[in-house]
């Protein structure tokens, strides 16, 4: 996340119309309302361009999923008066302490049991991999809760909160963020010696000699959205091996035995990193898959819905077993009874911007159209229903935003919702 000074400078110097769009977005206005009432223009592309420029202003990578909630988080941090209550509810962020109380969690046995068994081990490392909005953060919350039952300390940190400028500043901020969440004062001046040691050495010393030494019980340190690190080669080459070394030290060193790491990422690491220094080939790997038919039924019942087998089949035919897409559907059905009758309307409008997934689909479209290579890849995926082999980097990017699912080295569009929407918007035809 950018600093307060940088935010204030960018906000102050922002062109008036762009600032109006920013305030309208965090104020809860739709793109159509911004187009008609704020800008008074005829084309959505104008709104899209303003929003894209805002993301660039605040160093937000528009990935189709979390760009708007990241924008909301930044504005809420520095100018909370601009963010409407309804926006906070819609874009409730993973770091929010109340999120776990309001989300329905569906277990995926035996994943939870494996995580609970692992987190009590000295120097544990749990690696959770899944596309965005598949439930990684909710699983983290469950692991944290299990650790709390054991009397462990806990820190949740979203990597987007850190400054990605250069390694030294990144690691200092990392240490301070963890210390702040543990309610420990800043001791960088005492433990950070630039004249004799590297940033890596200083960060390790700060954790070992100060943060961990201050704790009587083990610490569950959860790092969410670790993918953000992959985008900066220098920081990744320093930080990722650091995590690996701490995990290895936890096998024999009493101080590091206290540290239990949980990292979550949406795709495989795609930078060059020595296999012996990577944290992605050690510890316990956990991959979150889509819900099964049984889990979808359980999910519907958790919303107080009693759907027929046929209705569940129809909904899954559109969105698959994707937790977030199902959640939006069940929430809509719950608030628009009778659910069975409403489902037909939901499904008819689902692959359009008039449906409940409109904002989600539009954001995906915007991200794809801004990257010609992604656009070409999606066109290829739309040309067939069979899995397609794409460039590995392109596959990882599409996988990280949840647009595709893998079949070995090949991939296909994740669900009919995406196939129908993009067929219309990109190819100009609905299948």
N, C-alpha and C positions, 0 to 999 in steps of 0.2 A: 504494500500500500504506500502511496506517496506521502511525503511529510506534510504537516500542517502548513508550513511556510510555502511549499510548492503548490498545495491546493489553493491557498488564498491568492497566490500570485496568478495562477492560471484562471481562477474564477474571476478575479478582478479584471484581467485583460481579455476575457472571452468576448467575442463579438456579441452585441446585444441580442440578436435573434437566436444565436446558439445558446446563450444563457437562458433565454425564454424557453427553449426546448428542454434544456436540462431541468429547469424548475418545474416544467409541465410533466416530465417523465417521473420525477420523484414525488410530484404532487398527485400522481395517480391518473393522469389523463391518458387516453388511448392515442394511438398513432393517428386515427381518423380525427379525433378531437383536436390534436395538435395541428393537423393539416388544415382543418376548417376554421377553428376558433382562435388558435394562437398565431399561426403563420398566414392564414388566409390564402393558401395556394391550392392548386388543382391536383398535384401529383404527390403520391406517397414517397416517391424517390427523393423528394426534397427533404422530407422528414428523416428518411433513412440516412441521407448524407450528413445531416446535422448530427444525428445520433452517432454515426461512425466517427465523425470528427471529435465528438465529446469523448468517446472511448480513447482515441489517440491522445487527446489532451491529458487524460488522467492515467495514461500508460496501462489501459485495460485491453487485454487481448480478447477480441470478440470471437468467442469459440462456439456461439450458438446456444449455450446453456446458461452459464453463470455470469455473463457480462453485465446484465442489468442488475442483478442482485449485488454484484461487486460495486457497481456505480452507486446503488442505494447505500451500501455499507460505507463507502467513502464519504458521501454527502452527509449521511447521518452522523458520522464521526466528527465532522468539522462544522456542519451547519444543520443540526438536527431539526431546527424549526421549519426547514423546507420540505421535510419528508412527511407525507400524510400517513395517518394511522393505518389506513387500508393498504398502503404500500408496504408498511412494515409487516403486516400480517401476511400479505401475498408473498413477499420475498424474505420471509423469516430465515435468518442466516444460520449456518451450521454452528457458529460460535455462540449463538444465543443460548443461555442457560435454560430457557423455558421450552426449547424445541422438543426435547425428549418427552416432556409431559403431554404434548399435544399431538405427537405422531403415533400412528398405529404401527406396531412392529410385528411382523410375521416371521417366525423362526424358520430357518433353513437347516434342519438337522442334517449332519452332525456338526455343522460349522460352529455354532455357539459353544457347544461342549468342548470342542478342540481348542477354541480361543481361551476359554476359562481355565482349561488345564495348562495351557502354555504360559499364560500371564503370571502364574504363581511361581514359575521357574526363575531362578537367578539369571540375570542378563538376557531375558527373553526378547525376541524380536518377532513380531507378527506383521506380515505384509498382506494388505488387503487390496486386491485389484478388481476393478469393475468400472464400466463406463459411468459417466456422471448420472446422478439421480437414480442409482440402482440400490441405494441403501447403505453405502459405506459409512457415512457419518452416523447413522442410527446404530450400526453394529459397533462402532467405536464407543458410542454412549453406553451400550450394554456392557462392553468390556470395562469401561471406566467404572460403571456401577458395581460390577463384580469385584474389581480391585478395591473399591471403597469398603465393601463388606469384609475384606481382609485387613482393613486398616491402612491401605496404601494411600499415598498422596497422588494427585492427578493433575495433569496439565494438558489442555487441548489447545493446539495452535494450528490455525490455517496458514499455510505458507504464503498466501497472498497478502498477509499482513506485514511481511518483511520487505525491506528495501533491496531491490535487485540492481544495485549500481556497481559495487565491487566487493570482493570477498571479505575484506576486513570490516567494512561497515555492516555487511550482512550478518557476520558472525557476532559482532557486538550487539546488534539489535536482537538476534536470536537469544543470546544470553540474557539480555535485559527483559525480553518478553517472558521468558520462562521464569526468571526471578520475580518479576512483577506478579505473575499468576500464583506464585508460591508465597506472595506477600513478603518478599525479602528485599532489603534495600540495595541500591546500585553500588557495587563494589568494584567496578571496572578499573578504577585508578589503582586499586591495591593489587589486582591479579593480572592486569593486562600490561605486559612489558614489551613494547615494540622494539626496544633497542637490542634485546637479546634473543627474543623468540618470535616465531612466525605466528600468524593469526590462528592457525590450526592448533599450535601448541598452547596459545593463550586461551582459546576457547575450551580446550580439554582441561586445562588447569582450573578455569573458572567453574566448570561443572564438578570436577573431582574434589578440588580443595575447598570450594565454597558452597555451591548449590547442594550437591549430594551430601557433603559433610554436615550441612545444616539440618538434614532430615534424619529422623530416627527410624523411619519405615521406608520401604521401597517406594519408588516413584514410577507411575505409569505416565509416560510422555507420548502423547498422540500427535502425530504430524499429518494433517489432512492436506489434500491437493498437492502432494509432493511433486506432481508433474510440473508445477511452476518452476521448479529448480532445473528441469531438463532444458529449458529454453535459454539458459545462460551457461555456456561451456565452462567458463572459469570458475563460477560458483559451484557448479555441479562437480567439477573435478576436485574441488576442495571439500565440499560438504558431504557428499555421498560416501567417499572413503572414510570420512570422519565417523559417520554413523556405523560403518562396518567395523572400524577399529574399537569403538566403544562396546559394540556387541561382543567382539572377540575378547576384550578385556574382562567382560562380565563372566567369563568362564573360570577365571582364576583370581581376579582382584576383588577384594572385599568391597571397596568403594563402588566399583562398577557393577557388582552383583545387585546393587540396589536399583539400577536403572532397567526398566522394562519398556521397550520401544514398540510403538504401534504406528505403522506408516500406511497411508492410503494413497493410491494412485489410479488413474483412469486407463493408462496404457503402459506398454513396456518402455523402458528407458531406450532412447534413440540417439544417445551420444556415445562416443568412444570412451570406454572405461575398462581398465584392467580388470579381468574377471576375479582376480584375487583381492581387489579393492572395492568390489561392488557389494552393496547390501542386498542385492536382488537375487542372490543365489545362496543365501543362508537364512536361517530362521524358519518360521512356519508360513508357507504361502497359502493364502485364502483367496479364492476367486468366487465372486458373487454372480450367480446366473439368474435368469429370469424365473419368475414363479411358475410352479407346476399348476395343473388344473386344480388339484386339491388345495394348494396354497391360495390360489385365486378365490376359490369358494370361501376359504377361511377369512380372507381379506374382505370380501363382500359382507360376510356375516358380522365382521368387526365394525362395519359401518351401519349395522342394523338392517341390512338388506337381505331379502330372501329372493334370490333370482333362480329361475329355472335353469336346467342344464343347457337348454337351447340359447338362453340369453347370455350365459357365461361364454358359451362357444362363439356366439356372434361378436361379443366384445373382444375376446381374445383373437379372433380372426382379424380384427382391425389393429389392435395395439400389442398383441402377443401377451407375454407375462411380465411386461415392464412395470415395475412397482409404481413409479411416479405417474405414468400415463393412466394406469388403472386407478390410482388414488384420485386423480382429477375426475375420472369418469364416475367413480362411486360417490364422490362428494356431490357431483351434479345430480346424479340419480336420487340421492338421499334428499336433496332439497327440491326436487321436482317430481313428486309422486303423482300417479302410480309409476313406479320405476320401470316396469315391463313396457308400458306404453311409451314412456319418455325415451327409452333406449333407442327406438327406431329413429327418432328425431336426432338424438345425439350422434348416431352412426352416420346418418345422412349428411350431417354438416361437419363431421369430424375432420375429413381431409380438406377443409376449406378454412379461410381466415375468419369466417363467420362462426365457426364452431368453437368448442371449449379449448381446443388446442391451437387456436389461431396465432396467439402471440409466440408460442413455442415454435411453431412451424415457420413463422415469418422470420424469427431470429436465426433459425437454421439456414433459411434461404439467403438471408443477408450475408451471413458468414461465408457460405459457399460461393456466392456470386462475386465476393471480394477477392477470391483466390481462384484464378483460372484453372489451376491443376486440380483443385477439388471439384470444380464445376465439370470438367472433362471426365473425371472419375465417376461422378454421379450419373452423368449421361450414359456412360458405359454400363453402369449397374442397372439403369432403367431399360436398357436395350434387351435384357434377358432376365429370366427368372432363375437362371442357374448361377452358382457361385462364380465369381470373376477373380482373376489374379491381377492385383494392382501393384504399383510400386510400394515397397514395404513402408516407407515413410508416410505415403498418402493413406495407406490402410490404417496405420497407427493413429493418424490425425482424425480420420473418420470414425474409428473405433472409440477414441477418447471422448468424442462428443455424443456417442451412443447411436450414431446413424447406421452403423453396419454391425453384423456379427460375423465372426470368423468361422471358416470351415477349413481347418489346416492352414495352408498358406493363402487360401482364397477367402473371399468374403461376399456377402450379399446384403441388401438392404434389410434392416432389422424387422420391419413390419409393414403391413399393407398401408397403414396410415402415411408413412413416408413415400411409399411407391405411388400411391394415388395423388398425393399433394404435389410431389415433384414432377410427376408425369404431366400434370396440368400446368404448373408454373414454369417448368423448364422446357418441356417438350411441346406444351400447348395442347395436351390431350389427356383425358381421364381414362384410365384402363378399366 
